[in-house]
Amino acid sequence: MGKYDFETVTDRHNTESIKWDCKEDILPRWIADRDYKVAPEIVSALEKRVLHPVYGYTEPHDNWYHAYRDFFGRRHKIKLEKDWLLFSLGVVPTISSSVRKLTKEGDNVVLLTPVHNIFYNSVLNNHRVVKEVPLLLKDGNYSIDFPALEDALKDDKTTRRILCNPANPVGRIWTKEELSEIGRLCYENHVVVLSDEIHGEIVRPGRTYNPFFAVNEINKNISVNAISVTKPFNLAGIHTSAIIVPNEDLRKKVNRQINTDEVAEPNIFSCPAAIAALNEGEEWLDERREHVFYNRDYVSSFVEKNIAGRKVVPGDATYLVWIDIRKITKDSLIFAKFLKQETGLWLQDGSVYGKGGEGFLRRNVATPLSLLKDGLKRLEKGTKAFKERALKTL
């Protein structure tokens, strides 16, 4: 038993929650929103700020920069220069703004798929073109198709590459060698890398992720690296993130873009929350990692023992489990809808994550064990009902 409570179920209905403002019989496991109580150290910092009676304009001060620099120094043995850091309201706003301001309409943006579905919105809503490079899946393990990636990068219209590091939804921690090869190919083809590293601190205990910019000098000079405390410390509703841009010329462009898009100004909670998380939240974070990966392994074991035709793809990153249902059906959208209607279990259909996502489901496991077990019983029941319905139609 650790210091922190990850097992008490908090009722989140009627709290303006995107996840939980649904019917009482629905168990939502589709969105990357955790059900854990926030670390008390962060709550205390926010309470202190709330009690100050003036809520005026604010900006990051030295303590914000020091918090990120110290954290990266402790956990990754990486020296961050203060000048490399920029504040942004969020990782997705950073990516969308970068696509909008640093590319032209009609340009290609390369994605390794399946990948976070919001990346598609960031590209398509800005009238750019998604160029998909599907990951290779062999024996339950994902890898990068480097020849296909090189072909995509060589296209004259390709100017940006969005990387999910670690990979959501497939749960891969990219190695330094893989990141180095991505960097080499992008550098040779004059392509800037936008690296979403929001899941970087949510890795299996004993493992660590590799920040893209820190792999070598090439990667350092061609990348915009978006990081945040929101996913690791369960602060999704507090809009706060940082951008690491070591290259000065590129940093000037990014700074201009986030300011013209008005995503560079924190609210009064953005900085206090981040500072408290980075300075005081590591013990909570490490206990939470233990809980998440216990849940991950519990789901894998349950599915293997109780649900024929399903398999959880092995993963060492994120609290999002990627479930292979292709032996049951290739139509994951139909299955997800059936599951929700039949049992109330709400999972995310894999097809929204692009090529290679069809026939998979994504499930959030960052939740008290009682809710996790409830969801697994519903999954078992729904799978059985789906198979019975399929047999009746033969």
C-alpha positions as CSV (number, residue, x, y, z in Angstrom):
1,M,0.0,0.0,0.0
2,G,1.5,3.3,-1.1
3,K,1.2,6.8,0.2
4,Y,-1.5,7.8,-2.3
5,D,-5.0,6.6,-2.9
6,F,-5.7,5.4,-6.4
7,E,-8.6,3.1,-5.5
8,T,-11.3,5.4,-4.2
9,V,-14.0,5.9,-6.9
10,T,-14.9,9.6,-7.2
11,D,-18.4,10.3,-8.7
12,R,-17.7,12.6,-11.7
13,H,-21.3,12.7,-13.0
14,N,-22.8,16.2,-13.4
15,T,-19.4,17.9,-13.2
16,E,-19.3,19.2,-16.8
17,S,-17.0,16.2,-17.6
18,I,-16.7,15.2,-21.2
19,K,-16.1,11.7,-20.1
20,W,-18.6,11.2,-17.4
21,D,-21.6,13.4,-18.2
22,C,-23.4,10.4,-19.8
23,K,-26.1,8.0,-18.7
24,E,-25.6,6.4,-15.4
25,D,-25.3,2.9,-16.9
26,I,-22.5,3.9,-19.2
27,L,-18.9,3.1,-18.3
28,P,-16.8,5.4,-20.3
29,R,-13.3,4.1,-21.1
30,W,-12.9,5.8,-24.5
31,I,-11.2,9.1,-23.8
32,A,-7.7,9.7,-22.3
33,D,-9.0,11.2,-19.1
34,R,-8.0,9.6,-15.8
35,D,-10.1,8.8,-12.8
36,Y,-7.5,9.3,-10.2
37,K,-7.5,12.1,-7.5
38,V,-4.9,14.7,-8.2
39,A,-1.8,14.7,-6.0
40,P,-2.5,16.6,-2.8
41,E,0.6,18.6,-3.3
42,I,-0.8,20.0,-6.5
43,V,-4.2,20.6,-4.9
44,S,-2.5,22.6,-2.1
45,A,-0.7,24.8,-4.5
46,L,-3.9,25.5,-6.4
47,E,-5.9,26.2,-3.2
48,K,-3.2,28.7,-2.2
49,R,-3.7,30.5,-5.6
50,V,-7.5,30.3,-5.4
51,L,-7.4,32.1,-2.0
52,H,-5.6,35.1,-3.5
53,P,-8.5,37.5,-4.2
54,V,-7.2,38.9,-7.5
55,Y,-7.2,36.8,-10.7
56,G,-5.2,39.0,-13.1
57,Y,-3.1,38.5,-16.1
58,T,-0.1,36.2,-15.6
59,E,3.1,34.9,-17.3
60,P,5.7,32.3,-16.6
61,H,8.5,33.4,-14.2
62,D,11.8,31.9,-13.3
63,N,10.3,29.3,-11.0
64,W,8.3,27.8,-14.0
65,Y,11.5,27.5,-16.1
66,H,13.5,26.1,-13.1
67,A,10.8,23.4,-12.5
68,Y,11.0,22.0,-16.0
69,R,14.8,22.2,-16.1
70,D,15.2,20.5,-12.7
71,F,12.7,17.8,-13.6
72,F,14.5,16.9,-16.8
73,G,17.8,17.0,-15.1
74,R,16.7,14.6,-12.3
75,R,14.7,12.1,-14.4
76,H,16.5,12.2,-17.7
77,K,20.0,13.6,-17.0
78,I,19.3,16.2,-19.7
79,K,20.3,19.8,-19.4
80,L,17.6,22.1,-20.6
81,E,18.6,25.6,-21.4
82,K,16.1,28.2,-20.2
83,D,16.0,29.8,-23.6
84,W,14.8,26.6,-25.2
85,L,11.5,26.7,-23.2
86,L,8.3,28.3,-24.3
87,F,4.9,28.2,-22.6
88,S,1.8,27.0,-24.5
89,L,-1.7,26.3,-23.3
90,G,-1.5,22.7,-24.6
91,V,0.3,20.2,-26.8
92,V,-2.5,20.0,-29.4
93,P,-2.8,23.8,-29.7
94,T,1.0,23.8,-30.2
95,I,0.8,21.2,-33.0
96,S,-2.2,22.8,-34.7
97,S,-0.5,26.2,-34.6
98,S,2.8,24.8,-35.9
99,V,1.0,23.2,-38.8
100,R,-1.0,26.4,-39.6
101,K,1.9,28.8,-39.3
102,L,4.9,26.8,-40.5
103,T,3.4,25.1,-43.5
104,K,1.4,26.1,-46.6
105,E,-2.0,24.9,-47.8
106,G,-1.6,21.7,-49.7
107,D,1.6,20.7,-47.9
108,N,2.0,17.1,-46.7
109,V,2.3,16.3,-43.1
110,V,3.6,12.7,-42.4
111,L,2.0,10.5,-39.7
112,L,3.0,7.1,-38.5
113,T,-0.3,5.3,-38.1
114,P,-2.2,4.2,-36.2
115,V,-1.7,7.4,-34.2
116,H,-3.6,9.9,-32.0
117,N,-6.6,10.9,-34.0
118,I,-6.4,14.6,-33.1
119,F,-3.4,14.9,-35.3
120,Y,-5.6,14.4,-38.3
121,N,-7.7,17.3,-37.2
122,S,-4.6,19.5,-36.8
123,V,-3.7,18.8,-40.4
124,L,-7.0,18.6,-42.2
125,N,-8.6,21.5,-40.5
126,N,-5.7,23.7,-41.7
127,H,-6.2,22.5,-45.3
128,R,-3.0,20.4,-45.3
129,V,-2.6,16.8,-46.5
130,V,-2.1,13.8,-44.3
131,K,0.5,11.4,-45.6
132,E,0.1,8.2,-43.7
133,V,2.9,5.7,-43.2
134,P,1.4,2.6,-41.5
135,L,3.5,1.0,-38.8
136,L,4.5,-2.7,-39.3
137,L,2.8,-5.2,-37.0
138,K,4.5,-8.6,-36.6
139,D,3.9,-11.1,-33.8
140,G,2.1,-8.4,-31.8
141,N,4.9,-5.9,-32.0
142,Y,4.9,-2.6,-33.9
143,S,7.9,-1.2,-35.8
144,I,8.6,1.6,-38.3
145,D,8.6,1.0,-42.0
146,F,11.6,3.1,-42.7
147,P,11.7,2.6,-46.5
148,A,8.0,3.8,-46.7
149,L,8.8,6.7,-44.3
150,E,11.7,7.8,-46.5
151,D,9.5,7.7,-49.6
152,A,6.9,9.9,-47.9
153,L,9.6,12.4,-46.7
154,K,11.1,12.6,-50.2
155,D,7.9,14.0,-51.6
156,D,8.5,17.7,-52.5
157,K,5.3,18.7,-50.8
158,T,6.2,17.1,-47.4
159,T,7.4,19.8,-45.0
160,R,6.4,18.5,-41.5
161,R,6.4,15.2,-39.7
162,I,4.3,14.8,-36.5
163,L,5.7,12.2,-34.2
164,C,3.9,10.6,-31.2
165,N,6.7,9.8,-28.7
166,P,5.9,7.4,-27.0
167,A,3.3,6.1,-29.4
168,N,-0.4,6.5,-28.7
169,P,-2.4,4.2,-29.1
170,V,0.1,1.4,-29.7
171,G,2.2,1.9,-26.5
172,R,5.7,1.8,-28.1
173,I,8.7,3.5,-26.5
174,W,10.7,4.5,-29.6
175,T,14.4,3.6,-29.2
176,K,17.2,6.1,-29.6
177,E,18.2,4.3,-32.8
178,E,14.7,4.6,-34.2
179,L,14.5,8.3,-33.3
180,S,18.0,8.9,-34.7
181,E,17.0,7.3,-38.0
182,I,13.8,9.4,-38.1
183,G,15.9,12.5,-37.5
184,R,18.4,11.6,-40.2
185,L,15.7,11.1,-42.8
186,C,13.9,14.3,-41.9
187,Y,17.1,16.3,-41.9
188,E,18.1,15.0,-45.4
189,N,14.7,15.9,-46.7
190,H,14.4,19.3,-45.0
191,V,11.4,18.2,-42.8
192,V,10.8,19.6,-39.4
193,V,9.6,17.2,-36.7
194,L,6.8,18.1,-34.3
195,S,7.2,15.6,-31.4
196,D,4.2,15.1,-29.1
197,E,5.8,13.8,-25.9
198,I,2.9,14.2,-23.5
199,H,2.9,10.5,-22.6
200,G,6.7,10.5,-22.0
201,E,6.5,10.1,-18.2
202,I,3.8,7.4,-18.4
203,V,6.1,4.4,-19.0
204,R,6.5,1.1,-17.3
205,P,8.4,1.2,-14.0
206,G,12.1,0.6,-14.8
207,R,11.8,2.1,-18.3
208,T,12.2,5.6,-19.6
209,Y,11.3,7.3,-22.8
210,N,13.8,9.1,-25.1
211,P,13.1,12.8,-25.8
212,F,13.5,13.3,-29.5
213,F,15.6,16.4,-29.2
214,A,18.1,14.8,-26.8
215,V,19.1,11.9,-29.1
216,N,21.7,13.8,-31.1
217,E,22.6,17.2,-32.6
218,I,20.5,16.6,-35.8
219,N,17.4,15.9,-33.8
220,K,18.0,18.9,-31.6
221,N,18.1,21.3,-34.6
222,I,15.1,20.1,-36.6
223,S,12.5,19.6,-33.9
224,V,9.7,21.3,-32.0
225,N,9.0,19.1,-28.8
226,A,5.7,19.5,-27.0
227,I,5.6,18.3,-23.4
228,S,3.1,18.7,-20.6
229,V,2.3,17.8,-17.0
230,T,-1.4,17.3,-17.8
231,K,-1.3,13.6,-18.8
232,P,1.3,12.4,-16.3
233,F,-0.2,14.3,-13.3
234,N,-3.9,14.0,-14.3
235,L,-4.4,17.8,-15.0
236,A,-6.2,17.6,-18.4
237,G,-8.6,20.4,-17.4
238,I,-5.8,22.8,-16.5
239,H,-4.4,24.0,-19.8
240,T,-0.7,24.1,-19.4
241,S,2.3,22.8,-21.4
242,A,5.8,23.6,-22.5
243,I,7.6,23.6,-25.9
244,I,11.3,22.7,-26.2
245,V,12.9,24.2,-29.2
246,P,16.7,24.2,-29.0
247,N,17.3,25.7,-32.5
248,E,17.2,29.5,-32.2
249,D,15.8,30.3,-35.6
250,L,13.1,27.7,-35.4
251,R,12.3,28.8,-31.8
252,K,11.7,32.4,-33.1
253,K,9.2,31.1,-35.6
254,V,7.4,29.0,-33.0
255,N,7.3,31.8,-30.5
256,R,5.8,34.1,-33.1
257,Q,3.2,31.5,-34.2
258,I,1.9,30.7,-30.7
259,N,1.6,34.4,-29.9
260,T,-0.3,35.2,-33.0
261,D,-2.5,32.3,-32.3
262,E,-3.0,33.4,-28.7
263,V,-2.0,30.1,-27.1
264,A,1.1,31.5,-25.3
265,E,-0.6,33.1,-22.3
266,P,-1.3,31.0,-19.2
267,N,-4.3,31.3,-17.0
268,I,-3.8,31.8,-13.3
269,F,-3.6,28.1,-12.6
270,S,-1.4,27.0,-15.5
271,C,2.0,27.8,-13.9
272,P,1.3,27.0,-10.2
273,A,-0.1,23.5,-11.2
274,A,2.9,22.7,-13.4
275,I,5.4,24.0,-10.8
276,A,3.9,21.9,-8.0
277,A,3.6,18.8,-10.2
278,L,7.3,19.0,-11.3
279,N,8.7,20.0,-8.0
280,E,6.6,18.0,-5.6
281,G,4.7,15.3,-7.6
282,E,7.3,12.7,-8.5
283,E,6.4,10.3,-5.7
284,W,2.8,10.5,-6.7
285,L,3.8,10.0,-10.4
286,D,5.9,6.9,-9.7
287,E,3.2,5.3,-7.5
288,R,0.7,6.1,-10.2
289,R,2.9,4.4,-12.8
290,E,2.9,1.2,-10.7
291,H,-0.9,1.3,-10.5
292,V,-1.3,1.9,-14.3
293,F,0.9,-0.9,-15.3
294,Y,-0.6,-3.3,-12.8
295,N,-3.9,-2.4,-14.5
296,R,-2.4,-2.9,-17.9
297,D,-1.1,-6.3,-17.1
298,Y,-4.4,-7.2,-15.3
299,V,-6.3,-6.4,-18.5
300,S,-3.9,-8.4,-20.7
301,S,-4.1,-11.4,-18.4
302,F,-7.9,-11.3,-18.2
303,V,-8.4,-11.0,-21.9
304,E,-6.0,-13.8,-22.7
305,K,-7.7,-16.1,-20.2
306,N,-11.4,-15.2,-20.7
307,I,-12.0,-13.7,-24.1
308,A,-11.1,-15.9,-27.1
309,G,-10.3,-14.1,-30.3
310,R,-8.9,-11.0,-28.5
311,K,-5.4,-10.0,-27.7
312,V,-3.9,-7.0,-25.9
313,V,-0.9,-5.6,-27.9
314,P,2.1,-5.5,-25.5
315,G,3.0,-1.9,-24.5
316,D,5.4,-0.2,-22.2
317,A,4.0,3.3,-22.5
318,T,0.7,5.2,-21.9
319,Y,-2.4,4.1,-19.9
320,L,-4.2,3.3,-23.1
321,V,-4.5,-0.4,-24.0
322,W,-4.6,-1.4,-27.7
323,I,-6.8,-4.4,-28.1
324,D,-6.7,-6.6,-31.3
325,I,-10.2,-7.9,-32.2
326,R,-9.5,-8.9,-35.8
327,K,-10.2,-12.5,-35.1
328,I,-13.7,-11.5,-34.0
329,T,-14.4,-8.8,-36.6
330,K,-12.5,-6.3,-38.8
331,D,-15.3,-3.7,-38.2
332,S,-14.2,-2.2,-34.9
333,L,-16.7,0.6,-35.3
334,I,-19.7,-1.8,-35.4
335,F,-18.3,-3.8,-32.5
336,A,-17.7,-0.6,-30.4
337,K,-21.2,0.5,-31.0
338,F,-22.6,-2.9,-30.2
339,L,-20.6,-3.1,-27.0
340,K,-21.9,0.3,-25.8
341,Q,-25.5,-0.5,-26.6
342,E,-25.4,-4.1,-25.2
343,T,-23.3,-3.6,-22.0
344,G,-22.8,0.2,-21.5
345,L,-19.0,-0.2,-22.0
346,W,-17.8,2.7,-24.1
347,L,-14.5,2.1,-25.8
348,Q,-12.8,3.9,-28.7
349,D,-13.1,2.4,-32.2
350,G,-9.6,1.9,-33.6
351,S,-10.4,3.1,-37.1
352,V,-10.3,6.8,-36.0
353,Y,-6.5,6.4,-35.6
354,G,-5.9,5.9,-39.3
355,K,-4.5,3.1,-41.4
356,G,-3.8,0.1,-39.3
357,G,-6.4,1.0,-36.7
358,E,-9.3,-1.0,-38.2
359,G,-9.9,-4.1,-36.1
360,F,-8.7,-2.7,-32.9
361,L,-10.1,-0.9,-29.8
362,R,-8.5,1.6,-27.5
363,R,-9.2,1.3,-23.8
364,N,-8.2,3.6,-20.9
365,V,-7.0,1.7,-17.8
366,A,-6.1,4.6,-15.6
367,T,-8.9,4.0,-13.1
368,P,-9.6,2.3,-9.8
369,L,-9.4,-1.5,-10.0
370,S,-13.1,-1.9,-9.2
371,L,-14.1,0.1,-12.3
372,L,-11.5,-1.8,-14.3
373,K,-13.0,-5.1,-13.3
374,D,-16.5,-3.9,-14.0
375,G,-15.4,-2.9,-17.5
376,L,-13.7,-6.3,-18.2
377,K,-16.9,-8.2,-17.2
378,R,-18.9,-6.0,-19.6
379,L,-16.3,-6.7,-22.3
380,E,-16.5,-10.4,-21.8
381,K,-20.3,-10.3,-21.8
382,G,-20.4,-8.0,-24.9
383,T,-18.0,-10.2,-26.9
384,K,-20.0,-13.3,-26.1
385,A,-23.2,-11.6,-27.3
386,F,-21.6,-10.3,-30.4
387,K,-20.4,-13.8,-31.4
388,E,-23.8,-15.3,-30.7
389,R,-25.4,-12.6,-32.9
390,A,-22.9,-13.3,-35.7
391,L,-23.7,-17.1,-35.5
392,K,-27.4,-16.4,-35.9
393,T,-26.9,-14.5,-39.1
394,L,-24.9,-17.3,-40.8
